């Protein structure tokens, strides 16, 4: 009799723990996730006249999901990519993100560390390495990323999060 009651109590405890686990894990579920990307262009230029018009933060940030958008931006920014990306088939399941910003000549290439989707916001995390002594010359850094369309379906806004690091 005691064993039977003990088994029922244990079974009830296991069921209660499982129930609480489902509630806690289900309640904590969020829509934030990292996505994979490929850097398809990483270039510097001293030609400021060809620099895409930056927004108030000094950064150009464009998400291109279709051939039409791509053609408009190539005319606007004089950007060219290899022929594989320059066709309708490319944008069926892929998109590109164009990032352009001014940087110092002594900076080591900024790293794109992570792309994170949070609801309708795409966060682009990058690290900017600057020399200890500063730098005089300024350059335009252009980075183009390739991502899967399925990873950015909900994205309507983008933001760059920059982490500054001093070079040793």
C-alpha positions in Angstrom: 0.0 0.0 0.0 2.8 2.4 0.9 4.7 1.5 -2.3 1.5 2.2 -4.4 1.0 5.6 -2.8 4.7 6.4 -3.2 4.6 5.5 -6.9 1.5 7.7 -7.4 3.2 10.6 -5.7 6.3 10.1 -7.8 4.3 9.9 -10.9 2.4 13.0 -10.0 5.7 14.8 -9.3 7.1 13.8 -12.7 4.0 14.9 -14.5 4.0 18.2 -12.6 7.7 18.8 -13.4 7.0 18.0 -17.1 4.0 20.3 -17.1 6.0 23.2 -15.6 8.9 22.5 -18.0 6.5 22.9 -21.0 5.0 26.1 -19.5 8.4 27.7 -18.7 10.0 26.7 -22.0 7.0 27.6 -24.0 6.7 31.0 -22.2 10.4 31.8 -22.7 10.4 31.0 -26.4 11.5 34.0 -28.4 11.8 34.8 -32.0 15.5 35.7 -31.9 17.9 33.6 -33.9 21.2 33.9 -35.7 21.4 33.4 -39.5 24.1 32.1 -41.7 25.8 34.5 -44.2 28.5 34.5 -46.8 30.7 37.6 -47.5 30.7 38.0 -51.2 32.4 41.4 -51.4 34.8 43.1 -49.0 36.5 46.0 -50.6 38.0 49.4 -49.8 38.0 52.5 -52.0 39.4 56.0 -51.7 36.9 57.3 -54.2 34.3 59.2 -52.1 32.3 60.3 -55.1 31.3 56.6 -55.7 30.3 56.2 -52.1 26.6 55.5 -51.8 24.7 58.3 -50.0 24.9 57.4 -46.4 22.0 57.9 -43.9 22.3 60.1 -40.8 24.6 57.5 -39.1 27.1 57.6 -42.0 26.3 54.0 -43.0 24.6 52.6 -46.1 22.5 49.6 -45.3 20.4 48.0 -48.1 18.6 44.7 -48.2 18.1 43.4 -51.7 15.5 40.6 -52.2 14.8 40.8 -56.0 16.4 41.3 -59.3 14.5 44.6 -59.7 15.9 46.0 -56.4 19.3 44.8 -57.4 19.2 46.6 -60.7 18.0 49.8 -59.1 20.9 49.7 -56.6 23.5 48.9 -59.2 22.5 52.0 -61.0 22.3 54.1 -57.8 25.6 52.9 -56.3 27.6 51.6 -59.3 27.9 48.2 -57.7 28.6 45.1 -59.8 28.7 41.5 -58.7 29.7 38.4 -60.6 27.3 37.1 -63.2 25.9 34.2 -61.0 24.3 36.8 -58.7 23.2 39.0 -61.6 20.1 36.9 -62.6 16.6 36.2 -61.5 17.4 32.7 -60.3 19.8 34.0 -57.6 17.0 35.9 -55.8 14.6 32.9 -55.7 16.1 31.7 -52.5 18.9 34.2 -51.6 19.2 37.9 -50.9 22.1 40.3 -50.4 22.8 42.9 -47.8 24.9 45.9 -48.9 26.8 47.7 -46.1 29.0 50.7 -46.8 30.7 53.0 -44.4 33.7 55.4 -44.0 36.7 54.0 -42.1 40.3 54.9 -41.4 43.2 53.8 -43.4 44.8 52.1 -40.4 41.8 50.1 -39.5 42.0 46.3 -39.9 39.1 44.9 -41.8 36.0 45.1 -39.7 34.6 41.7 -38.9 31.0 40.8 -39.4 30.5 38.7 -36.3 26.9 37.7 -36.4 23.5 38.4 -38.1 20.7 38.1 -35.7 16.9 38.3 -36.4 14.7 39.6 -33.7 11.1 39.9 -34.8 11.2 42.2 -37.9 14.7 43.6 -37.0 17.9 42.3 -38.5 20.9 43.1 -36.3 24.3 43.1 -38.0 27.0 42.7 -35.4 30.5 43.9 -36.4 33.8 44.6 -34.7 35.8 47.6 -35.8 39.5 47.4 -35.0 41.3 50.8 -34.8 45.0 51.5 -34.3 46.2 53.1 -31.1 47.8 56.1 -32.8 44.8 56.9 -34.9 44.9 57.4 -38.7 44.8 60.2 -41.2 43.5 58.9 -44.4 39.8 57.9 -44.8 38.4 55.1 -47.0 35.1 53.7 -48.0 34.5 50.1 -46.9 32.0 48.1 -48.9 30.8 44.7 -47.6 28.2 42.6 -49.4 26.6 39.7 -47.7 24.6 36.8 -49.1 21.8 35.3 -46.9 18.9 32.9 -47.4 15.5 34.5 -48.2 13.8 32.1 -45.8 15.9 33.5 -42.9 14.7 37.1 -43.4 11.1 36.7 -44.4 9.9 38.9 -41.5 12.7 41.5 -41.7 11.6 45.1 -42.4 14.3 47.0 -40.5 18.1 46.6 -40.1 20.5 47.9 -37.6 24.3 47.7 -37.3 25.7 47.1 -33.8 29.4 48.1 -33.8 31.9 47.0 -31.1 35.1 49.1 -31.1 38.4 47.4 -30.3 41.9 48.8 -30.2 44.5 47.0 -32.2 47.5 45.8 -30.1 
